Amino acid sequence: MEVTGPMQSIYERIEYLIKQRGITKKYFYEHLHISSGNFGDWKRGKSTPGTQHLINIAEFFHVSLDWLILGKSASDGVREEGEAYFSAQMRQLSCQSEELLPKEQEFIKEYIAFTRYRRQKQGEENS
């Protein structure tokens, strides 16, 4: 499926993924335990998915949170590892928070939570 213009919202990107995978919206929200009311609110712009829904959606479609939330590929912005964002010795964020917009700061916090969630889930599967 070809993208015909910019997808401005998280809902538009979710809708694109649903169409691309050839599933119904009903299957999507039932499989991910999302109410049809919440899904409708996302479409109307009344609300956006919470962090846990975003994590589950990204995992379900095998897409990055970067793309799902911001419409950017991983190469466009935040990376999970690399000298530009992490101190090699401490593995701590090396960028100064005042250099980032509040939206970017929140995204990094959510991405870190997502990474911890994935690590925990993989640990449980290996047990």
Helices and strands as residue ranges (DSSP letters): H 10-21, H 25-31, H 36-44, H 51-61, H 65-65, I 66-70, G 74-76, G 97-99, H 102-126
